[in-house]
Amino acid sequence: VQLVESGGGLVQPGGSLRLSCAASGFTFSNYDMSWYRQAPGKERELVAAITTTGGSTNYADSVKGRFTISRDNAKNTVFLEMNSLKPEDTAVYYCRRRNNWGQGTQVTVSS
């Protein structure tokens, strides 16, 4: 199983980023997927999750209305669209499938 995140970077407050997680080594369409984040000195927290077909999603209260999780089962990829970014969104963002994690991608929101 391999999960490879990309798309992180430095963005100004109010800006947008789109994270991607490319999955391999398993039948992607059979698994719910999720995004987590971990800020310095804080515990890792769930940001968003999506079911196998994308028919159901859920979000942390702190990102509702700003972030959107989606997936493309044909491309074995899950996405996290992040809009209206705030400095408190600064963290390493991880893709997860059950007990498998990606290496993370850094998102920094700063002027």
Backbone as a ProteinNet text record, in pm:
[ID]
protein_1_A
[PRIMARY]
VQLVESGGGLVQPGGSLRLSCAASGFTFSNYDMSWYRQAPGKERELVAAITTTGGSTNYADSVKGRFTISRDNAKNTVFLEMNSLKPEDTAVYYCRRRNNWGQGTQVTVSS
[TERTIARY]
85.6	0	88.6	56.3	130.8	33.4	53.7	-25.2	72.3	58.6	154.3	77.7	98.4	32.8	115.2	46.2	111.8	19.4	75.8	-5.4	8.3	82.7	101.8	191	202.1	286.3	256	311	289.7	182.2	83.5	-25.9	-64.2	-110.5	-153.1	-290.8	-321.5	-457.2	-561.6	-667	-771.9	-748.5	-632	-597.6	-651.7	-612.8	-662.4	-547.7	-567.9	-478.5	-561.2	-509.4	-573.4	-470.7	-499.1	-413.4	-460.9	-364.6	-395.7	-326.7	-388.2	-329.1	-345	-233.7	-233.6	-213.2	-305.5	-303.2	-264.3	-196.4	-161.3	-143.3	-149.2	-126.3	-251	-366.6	-492.4	-604.2	-720.5	-835.3	-897.7	-858.7	-892.7	-1042.7	-1119.9	-1264.7	-1336	-1267.4	-1328.7	-1316.7	-1245.9	-1213.1	-1255.9	-1311.8	-1328.4	-1188.4	-1182.2	-1053.4	-1072	-962.8	-973.1	-844.9	-861.2	-749.8	-740.4	-618.7	-589.9	-487.2	-470.3	-363.9	-306.1	-182.1	-114.9	-34.2	-73.1	-1.1	107.4	209.8	317.9	264.3	304.3	263.3	122.5	54.1	-85.2	-100.7	-210.9	-239.9	-291.3	-271.6	-325.4	-478.3	-543.8	-689.8	-749.9	-870.6	-943.3	-990.5	-965.3	-1011.5	-1137	-1131.5	-1244.2	-1234.5	-1350.5	-1354.4	-1457	-1438.4	-1527.6	-1547.6	-1669.8	-1699.4	-1652.2	-1667.5	-1609.1	-1652.4	-1781.1	-1831.3	-1831.1	-1795.3	-1802.8	-1940.6	-2031.9	-2168.7	-2191.8	-2096	-2108.6	-1973.8	-1978.2	-1857.5	-1884.9	-1778.5	-1793.5	-1667.2	-1686.7	-1581.2	-1569	-1448.7	-1430	-1503.9	-1558	-1632.5	-1546.5	-1418.3	-1328.8	-1308.7	-1343.5	-1320.5	-1449.2	-1560.9	-1688.5	-1715.5	-1756.4	-1786.8	-1665.1	-1545.9	-1422.6	-1347.4	-1351.5	-1278.5	-1377.7	-1333	-1413.7	-1328	-1372.5	-1304.3	-1375.9	-1299	-1356.5	-1260.6	-1305.9	-1220	-1249.5	-1149.1	-1161.4	-1117.9	-1213.1	-1178.8	-1109.5	-1132.2	-1064.3	-915.2	-880.7	-740.9	-679.1	-753.9	-702.6	-650.1	-726	-680.8	-792.3	-753.6	-845.6	-790.9	-881.1	-844.4	-897.1	-830.9	-882.1	-867.5	-980.8	-983.2	-998.7	-905.8	-905.4	-915.3	-1021.2	-1045.1	-1050	-1040.2	-1046.2	-953.2	-832.6	-737.7	-701.8	-681.7	-649.5	-514.2	-447.8	-320	-333.1	-447.5	-466.9	-483.6	-490.3	-490.6	-349	-249	-110.5	-85.5	-38.2	-16.2	44.6	85.7	116.7	-11.9	-47.6	-172.1	-139.2	-213.4	-190.3	-314.7	-290.4	-393.7	-392.9	-512.4	-520.9	-618.2	-579.5	-668.4	-647.9	-745.4	-737.3	-607.2	-517.2	-393.2	-277.1	-305.3	-201.1	-206.9	-87.2	-74.6	25.6	3.4	103.6	212.1	307.8	420	385.8	277.2	232.3	281.1	206.7	246.5	222.7	319.9	314.5	228.5	137.2	58.1	88.4	133.2	163.2	82.5	3.4	-80	-23.6	34.2	102	116.2	110.4	133	280.4
-119.8	0	124	216	342.1	457.1	560.5	682.7	798.9	875.9	984	1115.2	1203.6	1333.8	1434.6	1531.3	1641.9	1762	1878.4	1998.2	2098.2	2065.3	2159.9	2275.6	2372.5	2487.4	2602.9	2718.6	2841.4	2924	2968.6	3046.5	3157.1	3268.8	3379.1	3351.7	3410.7	3397.6	3436.2	3357.7	3378.5	3304.6	3246.6	3175.3	3033.5	2963.3	2827.3	2733.6	2607.8	2500.6	2376	2292.3	2162.7	2053.5	1970.4	1857.7	1734.1	1650.4	1522.7	1410.9	1294.4	1174	1061.9	1019.7	911	780.2	687.1	559.3	445.9	346.3	227.9	110.5	-8.3	-128.3	-190.6	-133.3	-189.7	-142.9	-204	-166.1	-40.4	71.8	202.7	221.2	178	203.1	125.1	35.2	-44.2	19.3	131.4	185.5	330.5	358.9	498.1	558.8	688.7	758.4	883.7	931.7	1050.7	1133.3	1258.8	1351.4	1389.9	1391.7	1437	1549.7	1619.1	1718.5	1722.1	1765.9	1779.8	1908.6	1997.3	2123.2	2105.2	2188.7	2177.2	2181.9	2083.7	2080	2032.5	1989.9	1945.2	1801.4	1740.5	1604.2	1603	1491.2	1474.8	1471	1540.6	1548	1518.2	1462.2	1436.3	1567.7	1582.8	1700.8	1668.4	1558.5	1523.3	1376.5	1317	1176.7	1159.8	1054.2	1029.6	880.4	840	699.1	649.6	520.6	456.6	519.9	554.4	611.4	763.1	822.1	967.5	1016.6	923.9	963.2	1027.8	1008.6	1068.5	1123.2	1241.5	1305.8	1361.8	1381	1453.3	1534.6	1640.3	1738.7	1778.5	1816.4	1880.3	2013.7	2050.4	2177.1	2295.5	2287.9	2400.7	2425.1	2327.5	2344	2338.5	2314.1	2305.2	2434.3	2417.3	2532.6	2590.9	2546.3	2597	2487.7	2364.3	2252.4	2156.6	2091.3	1990.6	1869.7	1753.9	1628.8	1564.2	1505.7	1435.9	1324.2	1239.6	1129.9	1098.4	1040.3	991.9	846.2	756.6	614.2	561.6	623.5	581.4	614	717.5	759.2	726	653.1	612.8	731.7	839	962.3	1024.2	1076.3	1151.7	1294.3	1390.2	1530.5	1604.2	1712.8	1803.8	1945.3	2005.3	2142.7	2231.8	2324.2	2410	2555.4	2621.7	2761.3	2845.7	2975.5	3070.2	3025.4	2993.2	2939.2	3041	2989.4	3070.9	3027.4	3114.5	3073.4	2947.8	2930.4	2811.6	2682.7	2692.3	2573	2521	2594.8	2553	2420.4	2321.8	2187.4	2099.7	1981.1	1876.3	1798.8	1781.4	1713.3	1572.5	1476.4	1335.8	1272.1	1180.8	1096.6	964.2	907.7	783.6	686.1	559.3	446.7	346.8	333.6	244.5	269.4	172.1	189.3	240	275.5	322.8	474.6	536.2	681.1	719.2	832.7	888.6	958.7	1017.9	1084.2	1225.9	1278.3	1412.3	1519.2	1627.8	1744	1868.9	1958	2075.5	2184.1	2237.3	2353.6	2465.5	2577.6	2692.9	2811.8	2868.7	2984.5	3103.9	3196.1	3310	3423.1	3544.8	3660.4	3701
0	0	0	-87.5	-92.5	-109.6	-28.5	-36.6	-49.5	-156.5	-183	-197.5	-99.9	-102.9	-181.2	-238.2	-307.1	-305.8	-341.7	-355	-243.3	-139.8	-31.1	-72.3	18.5	-9.5	81.3	44.3	118.5	47.5	122.5	64.5	162.6	109.3	194.2	253.2	366.8	422.2	318.3	313.2	213.7	83.3	69.2	-52.9	-57.4	-163.5	-186.5	-224.2	-192.2	-234.2	-261.1	-347.6	-373.9	-349.2	-249.4	-218.7	-293.8	-330.6	-394.7	-318.9	-321.3	-262.1	-362.9	-419.1	-516.5	-442.8	-463.6	-392.9	-486.7	-431.1	-507.6	-413.3	-471	-391.6	-331.4	-361.6	-312.9	-405.5	-389.1	-472.3	-413.4	-468.6	-413	-393.8	-488.9	-485.8	-376.4	-310.5	-204.1	-65.6	-56.2	75.5	92	210.7	250.8	266.3	242.7	254.7	339.3	396.2	479.4	474.4	513.9	529.7	677.5	728	862.7	855.1	963.8	970.9	1112.1	1116.9	1245.6	1246.2	1334.8	1352.3	1457.9	1456.7	1555.3	1698.3	1777.2	1916.7	1941.5	1837	1851.6	1805.2	1846.7	1803.6	1660.3	1594.3	1460.1	1468.5	1377.4	1380.3	1244	1247.2	1123.3	1062.4	932.7	859.4	779	702.8	616.6	579.8	550.5	511	400.6	320.3	207.8	193.3	160.7	142.8	6	-17.7	-136.1	-267.9	-276.2	-401.6	-401.7	-288.6	-276.2	-240.3	-212.2	-185.1	-50.9	38.9	171.5	215.8	273.1	323.7	462.2	537.7	662.7	689.4	767.6	787.6	934.4	972	1101.4	1100.6	1214.4	1221.8	1177.1	1204	1175.3	1025.8	942	797.6	716.1	780.3	707.8	631.4	507.2	423	352.8	390.9	328.4	252.9	303.7	243.8	178.5	72.1	4	-27.3	18.9	-14	-132	-221.3	-336.2	-376.4	-467.8	-513.4	-658	-722.4	-859.3	-856.3	-854.2	-842.7	-967.2	-1079.4	-1202.4	-1197.9	-1119	-1108.9	-974.5	-890.5	-759.2	-679	-678.9	-615.9	-532.5	-417.8	-333.9	-322.6	-320.6	-324	-199.8	-167.2	-65.5	-119.5	-155.4	-202	-80.3	-62.5	56	12.6	54.9	22	149.1	131.1	244.5	357.4	320.4	417.6	524.2	645.8	761.6	818.2	891.2	951.5	1038.1	1101	1184.9	1105.8	974.3	890	864	907.3	888.9	960.7	885.5	939.6	831.2	872.4	776	753.3	627.7	590.9	542.6	596.2	567.2	506.3	415.5	358.2	436.3	456.3	534.5	473.2	475.1	448.1	560.6	647.1	763.9	838.2	845.6	921.4	836.3	713.3	622.9	608.5	616.1	608.1	499.4	438.7	349.5	430.1	357.9	424	466.1	412.8	449.4	354.1	348.5	270.3	355.5	357.1	442.8	379.6	458.4	418.6	518.5	466.9	550.6	501.7	591.6	558.3	634	559.9	621.6	522.1	573.5	487.9	491.2
[MASK]
+++++++++++++++++++++++++++++++++++++++++++++++++++++++++++++++++++++++++++++++++++++++++++++++++++++++++++++++

